[in-house]
């Protein structure tokens, strides 16, 4: 005979899979189940931990136990930076991801803080400036509804963005077309970029800011954006909740041998 906590976990699992608790729904608080006679506090806690281990729910301090989204947000690769999206329209990168995923969005789901900071070694190397140089930091927190999905902090040389909308802390993208449109209007049209991704354990502050369940890693992104002549116009560091994104890249497979033949 299965223990009481296992029976409770199995019952909730069936209800979640059957749609009684849809993605994003909050399960009853432990206290409520104890008062309803579903078992002791320890029994309910074990049941919820089992559901979390099975990937059906997430539990965070202050937000309770919530059913996980069934589908991760599709994070596009190079397609999210298509010039037609931001130069000719108003589909900035985080919105492009939502559109591709068939998900709703609001522009003010991106908040931001703009400040002048001293470049540490990572930022200095990314922007190609001496360590300690003053740069602009545009820090954003992006949410889907009320749930944070990721942070992104872009760093710029002051001479590239001083007096532009990029340094305006108003919530949402930096005007129509976002930051890349601002750079384009200032004469810095982006041409190519480099992205590096790696997973790591989140810091305590990141756990709280992104409302991460226990044990969930984050994916850190380093993005360097260049103009055609190789000028770095943005270096960005993003921190993404690993379970809330599915990364997708679509690109032509290179053939360096064929390229060399064409150069001979």
Helices and strands as residue ranges (DSSP letters): H 4-17, H 30-35, H 41-53, E 57-60, E 64-67, E 73-76, G 78-81, H 83-86, H 93-101, G 107-109, E 110-118, H 121-127, E 134-144, E 147-157, H 158-161, G 165-167, H 178-185, E 190-200, H 204-210, E 218-227, E 232-241, G 242-244, E 245-248, H 256-263
